[in-house]
């Protein structure tokens, strides 16, 4: 329970720091190309879209210096979100 309290306190601290900072704004008109998003990696993982049969491996006991693996078959499904094309 203690790690949860620490992460909660850190989150509250970061959020309060963000709220106390003044908003920066100018009356200048935006320059061409200003605010354009870098979308070069937008479709980098599209090859994973679909439903796949996969072979899983996991340690029987984590963090116990175990070298015994459990192996089993399964499925993995990935889909595009937010109607992205």
Secondary structure, DSSP 8 states (H G I E B T S, - for coil): -HHHHHHHHHHHHHHHHHHHS-----SS---TTTT----TTTTTTGGG-EEEEEEEEEESSTTTT---EEEEEEEEEE---TT--
